[in-house]
Amino acid sequence: MEQIERGISIGRYVVLSPIASGSMGAVFAAYDPELDRKVALKLLRIDLPGVDPDEMRARFMREAQAMARVVHPHVITVFDIGTYGPHAFFAMNFVEGGTLSTWLKEAERTESDIIAVYSKAGAGLAAAHSAGLVHRDFKPDNVLVSYDGQIFVTDFGLVRAGDSVELGAEPEGRGPVPSVVARRPMLEVDLTEAQVLMGTPRYMAPEQMDRLDADARTDQFSFCVALFEALYGQRPFQGATLGVVRKQMQAGDISMPNPKQRGSARVLNALLRGLSADPAQRFPTMDALLQTLARSRPWWAKRRLIAAAVLAGLSVTALAVGAGMGALTHQLRVCAGAEDQLKADWSEASREALRTRWRAAPGTQPDAAARAEASLDNYASAWAKSYADACEATHVRGEQSEETLALRMECLDARRREWAALVKLMSEGPQAVPRGTAAPAFLSRPAQCADVVALREGSGAPAEAPARKAVLALEESLSQAKAYTAAGRPAEALALADTLKVTASQLAFAPLQARVAQAHALSAVQAGDTQRAKPLLLEAAWLTQAAGADRLATLAWNELALYAAQSEKRLDEAFKLWRQADALSRRVGVDDELKAAVLYSRGILSAAQSKPDEAVDALTHALTMRVALYGEVQPETIDTQRALGAALKAQGKHTEAAAALAKSTAAVAQLYGKTHPVFVVAQLEWSDAMWEQLPQRPDARRRVEALMPAVAGDATLKAKVDAWLSSHAL
């Protein structure tokens, strides 16, 4: 297009400045002297080489007629048409602002902001559909947003009347072009004989790609692609080529957003339905889609009987009845893809790096690499199971609100971050993880995210965006500290927690301060920092209780009691602290995990007071609960089993003690491996109990002698083994 200077008159309009341009035309800001107003002029060149000018003129006229046919506050208004040299033009209202694309980039937008704005654009599309028109090229760049927040759908250059079979409107030059039919509105004339692929591929419906009939549901698909992209920051179909994208559409292979981005599942469900490959599975109208976006209940809420039937085992064939089956498909799809959330951190490359470094590390058992990989896989599987359960509780079973789902997903995301940080540490090799293959078992458990009562106590982040960003950033670092703790690197966890504590106090967000204080205190205990451990535990207890986090406070008081008894040998004080923990646990209510922790501490304290009967009673109950909660090969269960064995030995029940310690030693071997220091200590405890039974003494000594290769490089452990052998001669 030749240069059109400021001041040139086009019809009655005086050009002010260019707005946008392309190979076929341009848009200018202009002044209308007759009505004293600023307008936008769209010019289309109709004498392009190799293109029939009648066709170009017809295209231009059909766009003008289409836009003039729709009178709606969210559709751009056309009020004049004409020609200028080799160009045709039309005048429309001028919008001071930008496009939806620029609006999205200008500031951080909330889900409700985005839906409100896109719904106005959707209302404009619905108005076009009511006038019998299909836009066929809906995308963010074809929606204008004024500075005062008004929304206008524009660029109806590919529009057609609703029942036409024509799909082309931009020159891709396939097939002869029929002449314009006299005395018929240009909008009713098919402009191409061939079914040409038109529109913007990124937002196209599959029927457009296949050159099939397009209708209002085609625009609905494009609208859902655009809204999906705006809400989740990614396209629903991410193939590198059109062919791949088309296959993804047909298969319903949508790239689901991660839990942090998903927001309202009601909205995601609506978008999934609108993105169905089969137009019949989409909403019948744009209005129906917009109403669903505006409603508080999910669109599939009345179809839960279908979901229940599927879950009960009825065949898909028996239930495949129209929209009901489509609804169920989208409903279940929302809860799929848990494993995808983990792939970025646990790729095949990460696995291979772990295998290589663990196999090459000196002194490791032949199966260490496999056990390390399996331990991370086991945690990932538990996480995926919890993820699916949380999602299905809302979207399939209808048992919980979306607010509760958000709490659970927030918790699961924190668990995922801990696990991902540990994956990186373990991938460095066994030297980076003193706890060895047992490390993942020391991470916060995904199943805990189902405890909604606990989640409501002192969880979450502030609603205000700046504060929320700061809190979430600190949570990322807190996950790293917890990963260090799980790995058996408490000194690094403590150093990081020192920094986090300062930042948390500056943010002055009580729930976060409580969580950081808890992690800080536990890292000090594990690091053996006797100067700070107790003060930090006390601070954690006070902060968690002040934040209303009774569960965390119970654990803090419980840990204080254990510290007072085991590290300080202050038994009277320990029992006072334990009673505080016990009282808080009763206020929490039914919580087997918490109750087991308090019972375990009671058993340890009773044993320290030389009250083995009380210790055995408390520890037996704690063990039963922990086996039910976690299984036998978990740190808490192992600790309880070992403590019970020691208490039984103190009672003089050597056979029972040996049996209990045999179980704990077997579990330690499975969790840590037979060369880990924890296994060495466990074996010494078991052998001690065996030694009390004369027939078992040879076996006890053989088991300790077998430890020598494992302790060869550890002077402290070797001294313990040597001392045991010296004092237990046959």
TORMIPA-327559 format. One line per 3 residues: number of its first residue (from 1); for each residue x negated, y negated, z of C-alpha. Coordinates in nm, 3 decimals. Each point is the difference from the previous one (the first is absolute). Layout:
! residues N
NUM = X Y Z  ...
! end
This chain:
! residues 730
1 = 0.000 0.000 0.000  -0.136 -0.341 -0.098  -0.078 -0.257 0.263
4 = 0.308 -0.183 0.124  -0.107 -0.318 0.170  0.162 -0.189 0.283
7 = 0.252 -0.254 -0.134  0.104 0.200 -0.307  0.378 0.016 -0.046
10 = 0.163 0.336 -0.055  0.360 -0.067 -0.081  0.103 -0.258 0.256
13 = -0.255 0.125 0.254  -0.338 -0.163 0.069  -0.283 0.244 0.081
16 = -0.168 -0.065 0.336  -0.241 0.290 0.053  -0.053 0.368 -0.084
19 = 0.121 0.261 0.251  -0.085 0.332 -0.163  -0.092 0.137 -0.340
22 = -0.038 0.324 -0.188  -0.061 0.130 -0.350  0.362 -0.051 -0.104
25 = 0.097 -0.316 0.179  -0.038 -0.236 0.291  0.190 -0.175 0.276
28 = -0.031 -0.373 0.067  0.121 -0.243 0.261  0.199 -0.272 -0.179
31 = 0.218 -0.302 0.064  0.361 -0.031 -0.111  0.059 -0.377 -0.050
34 = 0.373 0.037 -0.060  0.070 0.163 0.337  -0.310 -0.142 0.175
37 = -0.130 0.334 0.126  -0.299 0.226 -0.024  0.051 0.322 -0.195
40 = -0.195 0.302 -0.115  -0.032 0.060 -0.373  -0.068 0.348 -0.132
43 = -0.137 0.006 -0.355  -0.023 0.313 -0.212  -0.194 0.008 -0.325
46 = 0.214 0.154 -0.270  -0.249 0.001 -0.291  -0.257 0.244 0.134
49 = -0.192 0.186 -0.272  0.151 0.337 -0.081  0.314 -0.065 0.200
52 = 0.339 -0.071 -0.157  0.095 -0.355 0.104  0.365 0.101 0.004
55 = -0.085 0.265 0.255  -0.191 -0.248 0.214  0.280 -0.254 -0.022
58 = 0.250 0.270 0.091  -0.205 0.102 0.302  -0.019 -0.356 0.115
61 = 0.371 -0.056 -0.047  0.091 0.316 0.186  -0.207 -0.108 0.303
64 = 0.161 -0.343 0.003  0.347 0.148 -0.039  -0.067 0.257 0.267
67 = -0.113 -0.256 0.253  0.284 -0.236 -0.088  0.250 0.282 0.052
70 = -0.102 0.042 0.366  0.099 -0.273 0.242  -0.147 0.083 0.339
73 = -0.207 -0.187 0.261  -0.282 0.252 -0.037  -0.021 0.002 -0.379
76 = -0.176 -0.278 -0.191  0.245 -0.227 -0.183  -0.031 -0.063 -0.378
79 = 0.168 -0.317 -0.121  -0.137 -0.072 -0.348  -0.161 0.170 -0.302
82 = -0.165 -0.127 -0.318  -0.293 0.022 -0.239  -0.331 -0.183 -0.024
85 = -0.207 0.063 -0.313  -0.084 0.371 -0.004  0.140 0.037 0.350
88 = 0.334 0.057 0.159  0.053 -0.137 0.351  0.245 -0.007 0.282
91 = 0.023 -0.226 0.301  0.062 0.131 0.350  -0.012 -0.133 0.351
94 = -0.350 -0.077 0.127  -0.109 0.181 0.314  -0.267 -0.162 0.219
97 = -0.186 0.295 0.147  -0.145 0.327 -0.121  0.090 0.362 -0.065
100 = 0.074 0.282 0.241  -0.356 0.119 -0.059  -0.148 -0.328 0.123
103 = 0.252 -0.020 0.286  -0.119 0.337 0.128  -0.364 -0.110 -0.005
106 = 0.051 -0.338 0.165  0.059 0.135 0.351  0.050 0.317 0.200
109 = 0.363 0.098 -0.056  0.207 0.217 0.231  0.219 0.281 -0.124
112 = 0.313 -0.204 0.070  -0.142 -0.302 -0.189  -0.082 0.210 -0.305
115 = 0.333 0.181 -0.004  0.192 -0.327 0.039  -0.176 -0.160 -0.297
118 = 0.011 0.308 -0.222  0.366 0.050 0.082  0.074 -0.344 -0.145
121 = -0.180 0.100 -0.319  0.196 0.325 0.008  0.322 -0.200 0.026
124 = -0.105 -0.183 -0.316  -0.052 0.332 -0.176  0.338 0.121 0.124
127 = 0.160 -0.313 -0.147  -0.163 0.076 -0.336  0.130 0.355 0.018
130 = 0.350 -0.128 0.075  -0.027 -0.204 -0.320  -0.083 0.318 -0.189
133 = -0.374 -0.067 -0.027  -0.313 0.201 0.079  -0.320 -0.195 0.068
136 = -0.243 0.284 -0.081  -0.311 -0.186 0.119  0.059 -0.078 0.366
139 = -0.326 -0.067 0.184  -0.129 -0.252 0.256  -0.140 -0.228 -0.269
142 = 0.348 -0.034 -0.147  0.146 -0.136 0.322  -0.055 -0.365 0.094
145 = -0.017 -0.118 0.360  0.048 -0.372 0.061  -0.182 -0.182 0.275
148 = 0.326 -0.026 0.192  0.056 0.376 -0.020  0.244 0.030 -0.291
151 = -0.031 0.313 -0.212  0.059 0.023 -0.377  -0.023 0.300 -0.231
154 = -0.137 -0.112 -0.335  -0.162 0.122 -0.322  0.291 0.191 -0.147
157 = -0.196 0.046 -0.324  0.060 0.376 -0.003  0.362 -0.014 0.108
160 = 0.271 0.186 -0.187  0.372 0.054 0.025  0.091 0.283 0.232
163 = 0.114 0.269 -0.241  -0.259 -0.051 -0.273  -0.250 0.274 -0.075
166 = -0.272 -0.246 -0.104  -0.310 0.002 0.215  -0.247 -0.229 -0.176
169 = -0.048 -0.369 0.001  -0.372 -0.075 -0.027  -0.179 0.068 -0.327
172 = -0.160 0.339 0.008  0.084 0.032 -0.368  0.167 0.336 -0.035
175 = 0.283 0.051 -0.247  0.179 -0.243 -0.228  0.185 -0.291 0.153
178 = 0.360 -0.050 -0.110  0.109 -0.343 -0.114  0.197 -0.217 0.235
181 = 0.371 0.069 -0.024  0.195 -0.315 -0.087  0.263 -0.139 0.237
184 = -0.103 0.229 0.284  -0.164 -0.116 0.322  -0.369 0.081 -0.016
187 = 0.024 0.184 0.330  0.215 0.268 -0.162  -0.245 0.070 -0.282
190 = -0.250 0.286 0.029  -0.338 -0.148 -0.086  -0.186 0.321 -0.073
193 = 0.101 0.315 -0.167  -0.276 0.201 0.163  0.015 0.060 0.374
196 = -0.298 -0.215 0.097  -0.152 0.011 0.349  0.058 -0.341 0.154
199 = -0.049 -0.159 0.339  -0.291 0.002 0.245  -0.116 0.362 0.042
202 = -0.091 -0.049 0.366  0.366 -0.064 0.082  0.170 0.212 -0.269
205 = 0.259 0.262 0.070  -0.070 0.344 -0.148  0.286 -0.032 -0.248
208 = -0.170 -0.312 -0.140  -0.324 0.191 -0.042  0.191 0.275 -0.177
211 = 0.176 -0.256 -0.226  0.340 0.109 0.123  0.304 -0.210 0.081
214 = -0.054 -0.263 0.267  0.273 -0.126 0.230  0.037 -0.184 0.331
217 = -0.162 0.291 0.183  -0.312 -0.059 -0.210  -0.030 -0.346 0.153
220 = 0.065 0.157 0.340  -0.304 0.224 -0.046  -0.221 -0.295 -0.095
223 = 0.132 -0.196 0.297  -0.087 0.287 0.235  -0.353 0.027 -0.144
226 = -0.050 -0.373 0.060  0.144 0.007 0.353  -0.199 0.314 0.090
229 = -0.318 -0.172 -0.115  0.084 -0.317 0.194  0.077 0.182 0.325
232 = -0.277 0.259 0.001  -0.279 -0.160 -0.201  -0.020 0.288 -0.246
235 = 0.183 0.129 -0.305  0.228 0.299 0.047  -0.155 0.174 -0.301
238 = -0.377 -0.035 -0.020  -0.103 0.196 -0.307  -0.285 -0.143 -0.207
241 = 0.191 0.033 -0.328  0.359 -0.036 -0.111  0.015 0.373 -0.067
244 = -0.105 0.084 0.354  0.241 -0.258 0.144  0.284 0.149 -0.204
247 = -0.077 0.347 0.137  -0.010 -0.137 0.354  0.339 -0.160 -0.054
250 = 0.151 0.321 -0.127  -0.142 0.200 0.292  0.099 -0.262 0.257
253 = -0.369 -0.020 0.093  0.015 -0.329 0.187  -0.307 -0.131 0.182
256 = 0.153 -0.046 0.341  -0.112 -0.292 0.218  -0.175 0.082 0.324
259 = 0.195 -0.017 0.326  -0.127 -0.343 0.096  0.138 -0.147 -0.321
262 = 0.328 0.188 -0.022  0.208 -0.228 0.217  0.367 0.081 -0.024
265 = 0.067 0.351 -0.122  0.342 -0.120 -0.111  -0.173 -0.221 -0.257
268 = -0.244 0.270 -0.108  0.282 0.248 -0.049  0.189 -0.248 -0.213
271 = -0.305 -0.063 -0.216  -0.065 0.372 -0.045  0.353 0.043 -0.125
274 = -0.037 -0.294 -0.237  -0.323 0.154 -0.133  0.164 0.327 -0.099
277 = -0.102 0.122 -0.345  0.362 0.088 -0.075  0.211 -0.318 -0.025
280 = 0.297 0.196 0.135  -0.184 0.045 0.329  -0.054 -0.374 0.044
283 = 0.256 -0.238 0.147  0.297 -0.047 -0.231  -0.053 -0.378 -0.005
286 = -0.245 -0.266 0.114  0.265 -0.120 0.244  0.007 0.344 0.162
289 = -0.378 -0.008 0.042  0.008 -0.351 0.146  0.277 0.093 0.242
292 = -0.207 0.295 0.119  -0.303 -0.221 0.057  0.217 -0.232 0.206
295 = 0.162 0.269 0.216  -0.144 0.115 0.330  0.078 0.367 -0.055
298 = -0.188 0.208 -0.258  0.191 0.059 -0.321  -0.014 0.373 0.059
301 = 0.139 -0.013 0.355  0.334 0.150 -0.101  -0.170 0.289 -0.174
304 = -0.169 0.154 0.303  0.216 0.307 -0.024  -0.181 0.084 -0.322
307 = -0.338 -0.039 0.168  0.115 0.212 0.292  0.112 0.270 -0.237
310 = -0.337 0.008 -0.172  -0.181 0.013 0.331  0.224 0.287 0.100
313 = -0.129 0.193 -0.298  0.272 -0.042 -0.262  -0.128 0.022 -0.354
316 = -0.082 -0.310 -0.199  0.213 0.133 -0.282  0.309 0.010 0.220
319 = -0.055 -0.359 0.101  -0.108 -0.155 -0.329  0.313 -0.207 -0.042
322 = -0.062 -0.331 -0.170  -0.101 -0.297 0.209  0.008 0.201 0.322
325 = -0.292 0.210 -0.113  -0.180 -0.309 -0.125  0.052 -0.166 0.336
328 = -0.144 0.299 0.181  -0.300 0.012 -0.231  -0.093 -0.361 0.074
331 = 0.075 0.046 0.368  -0.242 0.290 0.034  -0.260 -0.161 -0.226
334 = -0.039 -0.289 0.244  -0.143 0.245 0.253  -0.242 0.165 -0.241
337 = -0.361 -0.092 -0.052  -0.141 0.016 0.353  -0.313 0.171 -0.132
340 = -0.050 -0.283 -0.249  -0.052 -0.238 0.292  -0.307 0.202 0.102
343 = -0.166 0.060 -0.337  -0.193 -0.326 -0.009  -0.187 0.094 0.318
346 = -0.017 0.377 -0.049  -0.078 0.045 -0.366  -0.185 0.291 -0.154
349 = -0.311 -0.220 -0.002  0.036 -0.055 0.376  0.044 0.373 0.055
352 = -0.307 0.084 -0.204  -0.208 -0.259 0.185  0.106 0.155 0.330
355 = -0.077 0.355 -0.115  -0.340 -0.096 -0.136  -0.116 -0.182 0.312
358 = 0.133 0.254 0.248  -0.156 0.291 -0.189  -0.334 -0.179 -0.022
361 = -0.014 -0.098 0.367  -0.252 0.206 0.199  0.131 0.223 0.276
364 = 0.361 0.011 -0.113  0.193 0.324 -0.029  0.069 0.133 -0.350
367 = 0.372 -0.068 0.036  -0.037 -0.349 0.150  0.075 -0.183 -0.325
370 = 0.313 0.205 -0.061  0.119 -0.054 0.358  -0.066 -0.375 -0.021
373 = 0.201 -0.025 -0.321  0.278 0.215 0.143  0.020 -0.213 0.315
376 = 0.059 -0.313 -0.207  0.251 0.187 -0.218  0.190 0.117 0.306
379 = 0.038 -0.356 0.123  0.106 -0.116 -0.347  0.265 0.274 -0.012
382 = 0.133 -0.099 0.341  0.014 -0.362 -0.113  0.185 0.086 -0.320
385 = 0.249 0.209 0.195  0.067 -0.286 0.242  0.030 -0.244 -0.288
388 = 0.260 0.214 -0.175  0.192 0.057 0.321  0.011 -0.372 0.079
391 = 0.119 -0.088 -0.348  0.258 0.276 -0.027  0.144 -0.085 0.341
394 = 0.122 -0.325 -0.155  0.043 0.076 -0.368  0.114 0.362 -0.002
397 = 0.138 0.094 0.340  0.126 -0.347 0.090  -0.109 0.040 0.362
400 = -0.185 -0.326 0.053  0.011 -0.365 -0.104  -0.239 -0.168 -0.240
403 = -0.136 -0.201 0.292  -0.099 0.325 0.171  -0.148 0.131 -0.323
406 = -0.212 -0.316 -0.025  -0.134 0.061 0.352  -0.089 0.359 -0.081
409 = -0.167 -0.092 -0.328  -0.200 -0.274 0.169  -0.121 0.257 0.251
412 = -0.082 0.251 -0.273  -0.193 -0.260 -0.192  -0.215 -0.062 0.308
415 = -0.061 0.377 0.024  -0.095 0.010 -0.366  -0.252 -0.281 0.049
418 = -0.165 0.186 0.291  -0.021 0.316 -0.208  -0.141 -0.186 -0.303
421 = -0.270 -0.159 0.216  -0.092 0.342 0.137  -0.012 0.146 -0.352
424 = -0.273 -0.251 -0.083  -0.195 0.088 0.313  0.026 0.374 -0.054
427 = -0.102 -0.041 -0.364  -0.337 -0.128 0.123  -0.077 0.344 0.142
430 = 0.010 0.173 0.340  -0.263 -0.234 0.146  0.257 -0.283 -0.027
433 = 0.262 0.192 0.197  -0.122 0.130 0.338  0.334 0.171 0.058
436 = -0.049 0.191 -0.321  0.291 0.173 -0.163  0.215 -0.070 0.306
439 = 0.004 -0.376 -0.065  0.337 -0.020 -0.183  0.167 0.166 0.299
442 = -0.092 -0.307 0.207  0.184 -0.244 -0.227  0.340 -0.135 0.100
445 = 0.257 0.258 -0.104  0.246 -0.074 -0.284  0.276 0.186 0.189
448 = -0.012 -0.271 0.267  0.153 -0.236 -0.255  0.332 0.180 0.048
451 = 0.021 -0.131 0.358  0.217 -0.303 -0.073  0.025 -0.104 0.364
454 = -0.377 -0.024 0.024  -0.021 -0.180 -0.333  0.240 -0.267 0.117
457 = -0.220 -0.066 0.301  -0.271 -0.244 -0.091  -0.028 0.087 -0.368
460 = 0.015 -0.198 -0.319  -0.136 -0.335 -0.115  0.135 -0.355 0.010
463 = 0.260 -0.097 -0.258  -0.183 -0.324 -0.097  -0.217 0.064 -0.304
466 = -0.333 -0.158 0.116  0.010 0.164 0.343  0.114 0.327 -0.152
469 = -0.295 0.001 -0.242  -0.245 -0.059 0.282  0.152 0.275 0.213
472 = 0.002 0.250 -0.285  -0.363 -0.082 -0.080  -0.094 0.068 0.361
475 = 0.198 0.325 -0.009  -0.224 0.112 -0.288  -0.307 -0.049 0.219
478 = 0.172 0.172 0.292  0.047 0.304 -0.222  -0.374 0.002 -0.064
481 = -0.069 -0.013 0.374  0.232 0.295 0.056  -0.174 0.191 -0.278
484 = -0.336 -0.058 0.173  0.151 0.134 0.321  0.140 0.307 -0.175
487 = -0.336 0.062 -0.165  -0.173 0.000 0.340  -0.172 -0.336 -0.044
490 = 0.140 -0.190 0.301  -0.286 -0.253 0.015  0.091 -0.132 -0.344
493 = 0.368 0.012 0.087  -0.073 -0.203 0.313  -0.206 -0.260 -0.189
496 = 0.276 -0.046 -0.255  0.267 -0.011 0.271  -0.194 -0.277 0.177
499 = 0.043 -0.215 -0.310  0.361 0.099 -0.053  0.088 -0.091 0.356
502 = -0.116 -0.359 -0.053  0.196 -0.032 -0.323  0.311 0.157 0.154
505 = -0.006 -0.244 0.291  -0.022 -0.291 -0.246  0.302 0.129 -0.191
508 = 0.191 0.024 0.330  0.229 0.272 -0.132  0.071 0.212 0.308
511 = 0.073 0.336 -0.170  -0.326 -0.018 -0.193  -0.196 -0.106 0.307
514 = 0.139 0.305 0.179  -0.100 0.238 -0.280  -0.350 -0.147 -0.024
517 = -0.044 0.011 0.379  0.095 0.369 0.003  -0.249 0.088 -0.273
520 = -0.265 -0.220 0.161  0.032 0.169 0.337  -0.006 0.354 -0.137
523 = -0.310 -0.073 -0.207  -0.175 -0.132 0.314  0.091 0.319 0.191
526 = -0.127 0.224 -0.279  -0.313 -0.209 -0.042  -0.077 0.051 0.369
529 = -0.007 -0.374 0.070  0.046 0.023 0.376  -0.023 -0.377 0.043
532 = 0.296 -0.079 -0.223  0.209 0.316 -0.025  0.212 -0.054 0.310
535 = 0.059 -0.376 -0.045  0.100 0.060 -0.361  0.233 0.284 0.100
538 = 0.165 -0.227 0.258  0.036 -0.277 -0.256  0.151 0.246 -0.249
541 = 0.248 0.118 0.262  0.107 -0.354 0.084  0.020 -0.121 -0.360
544 = 0.195 0.300 -0.126  0.242 -0.021 0.289  0.043 -0.376 -0.047
547 = 0.070 0.057 -0.371  0.279 0.241 0.090  -0.192 0.293 -0.147
550 = 0.082 0.243 0.281  -0.134 0.302 -0.185  -0.340 -0.160 -0.059
553 = 0.000 -0.132 0.356  0.067 0.351 0.134  -0.296 0.134 -0.195
556 = -0.219 -0.285 0.126  0.086 0.061 0.368  -0.043 0.373 -0.059
559 = -0.345 -0.054 -0.149  -0.087 -0.223 0.295  0.094 0.278 0.241
562 = -0.219 0.249 -0.186  -0.289 -0.246 -0.006  0.027 -0.070 0.373
565 = 0.003 0.374 0.076  -0.260 0.130 -0.245  -0.246 -0.288 -0.040
568 = 0.031 -0.178 0.335  0.111 0.292 0.222  0.247 -0.239 0.168
571 = 0.282 0.248 0.047  0.230 -0.208 0.221  -0.008 -0.285 -0.248
574 = 0.043 0.244 -0.285  0.326 0.131 0.149  0.134 -0.352 0.044
577 = -0.074 -0.076 -0.364  0.152 0.332 -0.105  0.323 -0.079 0.187
580 = 0.023 -0.323 -0.199  -0.034 0.200 -0.321  0.255 0.256 0.118
583 = 0.252 -0.271 0.091  -0.038 -0.166 -0.340  0.034 0.331 -0.181
586 = 0.332 0.058 0.173  0.118 -0.342 -0.116  -0.091 0.089 -0.358
589 = 0.233 0.300 0.023  -0.015 0.315 -0.207  -0.349 0.011 -0.151
592 = -0.165 0.341 0.018  -0.332 -0.132 -0.128  -0.015 -0.260 0.276
595 = 0.123 0.242 0.265  -0.267 0.255 -0.100  -0.272 -0.265 0.028
598 = 0.117 -0.097 0.350  0.023 0.365 0.109  -0.350 0.064 -0.131
601 = -0.136 -0.287 0.206  0.183 0.127 0.306  -0.165 0.338 -0.049
604 = -0.347 -0.156 -0.033  0.054 -0.210 0.313  0.129 0.298 0.200
607 = -0.299 0.207 -0.107  -0.233 -0.281 0.109  0.171 0.003 0.340
610 = -0.061 0.376 0.027  0.371 0.077 -0.035  -0.018 0.275 -0.264
613 = 0.360 0.117 0.046  0.135 -0.345 -0.081  -0.250 -0.033 -0.281
616 = 0.101 0.332 -0.159  0.369 -0.088 0.023  -0.044 -0.341 -0.164
619 = -0.243 0.123 -0.266  0.216 0.302 -0.090  0.294 -0.229 -0.067
622 = -0.219 -0.243 -0.194  -0.148 0.283 -0.208  0.342 0.140 -0.091
625 = 0.111 -0.343 -0.118  -0.318 -0.072 -0.195  0.001 0.333 -0.179
628 = 0.358 -0.073 -0.106  -0.091 -0.354 -0.105  -0.334 0.051 -0.173
631 = -0.083 0.368 -0.026  -0.299 0.172 0.161  -0.282 -0.139 -0.214
634 = 0.027 -0.366 0.098  -0.215 -0.207 0.238  0.272 -0.063 0.262
637 = 0.099 0.366 0.010  -0.360 0.114 0.023  -0.076 -0.242 0.284
640 = 0.305 0.123 0.190  -0.086 0.366 -0.057  -0.356 -0.056 0.126
643 = 0.122 -0.189 0.306  0.249 0.278 0.073  -0.276 0.259 -0.027
646 = -0.209 -0.193 0.250  0.295 -0.031 0.240  0.077 0.372 -0.027
649 = -0.364 0.076 0.075  0.022 -0.224 0.308  0.300 0.207 0.109
652 = -0.214 0.310 -0.027  0.202 0.132 -0.293  -0.303 0.086 -0.211
655 = 0.175 0.224 -0.253  0.262 -0.266 -0.075  -0.269 -0.268 -0.003
658 = -0.210 0.196 -0.250  0.306 0.056 -0.221  0.083 -0.371 0.001
661 = -0.358 -0.099 -0.076  -0.026 0.263 -0.273  0.295 -0.167 -0.173
664 = -0.147 -0.349 0.036  -0.340 0.118 -0.128  0.159 0.163 -0.305
667 = 0.191 -0.321 -0.070  -0.317 -0.207 0.038  -0.181 0.227 -0.246
670 = 0.280 -0.046 -0.250  0.014 -0.377 0.044  -0.370 -0.086 0.037
673 = -0.190 0.301 -0.126  -0.240 0.222 0.196  -0.300 -0.231 -0.015
676 = 0.164 -0.310 0.145  -0.094 -0.111 0.355  0.365 0.026 0.110
679 = -0.001 0.368 -0.092  -0.320 0.054 0.199  0.156 -0.150 0.314
682 = 0.322 0.193 -0.050  -0.191 0.326 -0.038  -0.192 -0.066 0.321
685 = 0.329 -0.057 0.186  0.146 0.322 -0.134  -0.314 0.195 0.080
688 = 0.010 -0.137 0.355  0.350 0.141 0.043  -0.103 0.331 -0.157
691 = -0.298 0.026 0.235  0.236 0.019 0.298  0.113 0.340 -0.135
694 = -0.286 0.248 0.031  0.087 0.204 -0.310  0.001 -0.318 -0.209
697 = -0.344 -0.123 0.100  -0.200 0.156 -0.285  0.245 -0.140 -0.253
700 = -0.009 -0.342 0.168  -0.380 -0.010 -0.019  -0.007 0.116 -0.364
703 = 0.238 -0.282 -0.093  -0.221 -0.260 0.166  -0.315 0.143 -0.160
706 = 0.173 -0.031 -0.336  0.015 -0.376 0.055  -0.376 -0.045 -0.023
709 = -0.015 -0.074 -0.376  0.275 -0.260 0.039  -0.184 -0.189 0.275
712 = -0.350 0.023 -0.141  0.002 -0.364 -0.112  0.175 -0.140 0.308
715 = -0.223 -0.017 0.306  0.283 -0.079 0.240  0.219 0.289 -0.113
718 = -0.297 0.236 -0.019  -0.081 -0.082 0.363  0.358 0.086 0.100
721 = -0.013 0.332 -0.182  -0.342 0.082 0.145  0.123 -0.088 0.350
724 = 0.306 0.223 -0.040  -0.207 0.293 -0.117  -0.246 -0.047 0.285
727 = 0.275 -0.001 0.263  0.194 0.288 -0.152  -0.252 0.281 -0.026
730 = 0.131 0.353 -0.029
! end
